[in-house]
Amino acid sequence: MAFIVILKFFHFLSLFLAGGAGVANVLIGKEHQKAKEAPSAVVQRSMMKLARIGLVAMVLLWVTGIGLVSQIYDGSMNLGWAFNMKLLGATVLLAVIVFMNYYLPAMAKKAQAPDPMIMKVVPMVGRASMVLALLGIAITTTA
């Protein structure tokens, strides 16, 4: 029982960290887009730190989530369609975060601006996948 509480604590902590880092980065990016100016080097470094925090938090979220399923449901991932929807959303969200953690630094190294189409589509995919994950877990955990 104590192990489950510890897993849940870190699961919730990582959820808050990932969400906070994601929201902060989006707000900073949107403000710079509105102002039509590139973020300063200091702001870019801060945004990259937020992106890394988000990535680490998402990995921790997955590790603790797998641990919780293992402890509570004996490792069975057959928890219904809503849980599968949650897993799909979480998988896509993790893929988006991994992609952005590699794409943006690669563009910065080349001294190129990110592709505007990618920067428009990827956040929409990320938000939609987050909605899927949150809706899926809300349905799954409702008695």
Solvent accessible surface area in square Angstrom, and as a share of the most:
residue,aa,sasa,rsa
1,M,180,0.81
2,A,71,0.55
3,F,108,0.45
4,I,34,0.17
5,V,86,0.49
6,I,93,0.47
7,L,20,0.10
8,K,82,0.35
9,F,119,0.49
10,F,84,0.35
11,H,33,0.15
12,F,106,0.44
13,L,69,0.34
14,S,0,0.00
15,L,72,0.36
16,F,148,0.62
17,L,82,0.41
18,A,15,0.12
19,G,30,0.29
20,G,42,0.41
21,A,7,0.05
22,G,36,0.34
23,V,89,0.51
24,A,33,0.26
25,N,30,0.15
26,V,67,0.39
27,L,108,0.54
28,I,51,0.26
29,G,22,0.21
30,K,98,0.42
31,E,103,0.46
32,H,37,0.16
33,Q,111,0.49
34,K,151,0.64
35,A,60,0.46
36,K,177,0.75
37,E,107,0.48
38,A,82,0.63
39,P,31,0.19
40,S,62,0.40
41,A,62,0.48
42,V,96,0.55
43,V,43,0.25
44,Q,83,0.37
45,R,138,0.50
46,S,48,0.31
47,M,37,0.17
48,M,49,0.22
49,K,137,0.58
50,L,41,0.20
51,A,17,0.13
52,R,104,0.38
53,I,79,0.40
54,G,7,0.06
55,L,30,0.15
56,V,102,0.59
57,A,2,0.02
58,M,5,0.02
59,V,75,0.43
60,L,58,0.29
61,L,26,0.13
62,W,59,0.21
63,V,91,0.52
64,T,5,0.03
65,G,17,0.16
66,I,90,0.46
67,G,18,0.17
68,L,20,0.10
69,V,12,0.07
70,S,52,0.33
71,Q,86,0.38
72,I,76,0.39
73,Y,98,0.37
74,D,135,0.70
75,G,40,0.38
76,S,49,0.32
77,M,80,0.36
78,N,130,0.67
79,L,47,0.23
80,G,33,0.32
81,W,173,0.61
82,A,6,0.05
83,F,10,0.04
84,N,79,0.41
85,M,34,0.15
86,K,38,0.16
87,L,41,0.20
88,L,103,0.51
89,G,0,0.00
90,A,12,0.10
91,T,70,0.41
92,V,50,0.28
93,L,28,0.14
94,L,42,0.21
95,A,59,0.45
96,V,22,0.12
97,I,32,0.16
98,V,56,0.32
99,F,82,0.34
100,M,30,0.14
101,N,2,0.01
102,Y,146,0.55
103,Y,30,0.11
104,L,48,0.24
105,P,29,0.18
106,A,41,0.31
107,M,25,0.11
108,A,69,0.53
109,K,179,0.76
110,K,124,0.53
111,A,97,0.75
112,Q,99,0.44
113,A,87,0.67
114,P,45,0.28
115,D,63,0.32
116,P,109,0.68
117,M,127,0.57
118,I,52,0.26
119,M,54,0.24
120,K,131,0.55
121,V,57,0.33
122,V,22,0.12
123,P,40,0.25
124,M,93,0.42
125,V,60,0.34
126,G,8,0.08
127,R,110,0.40
128,A,61,0.47
129,S,3,0.02
130,M,80,0.36
131,V,92,0.53
132,L,59,0.29
133,A,14,0.11
134,L,89,0.44
135,L,92,0.46
136,G,0,0.00
137,I,56,0.28
138,A,52,0.40
139,I,69,0.35
140,T,38,0.22
141,T,98,0.57
142,T,101,0.59
143,A,146,1.13
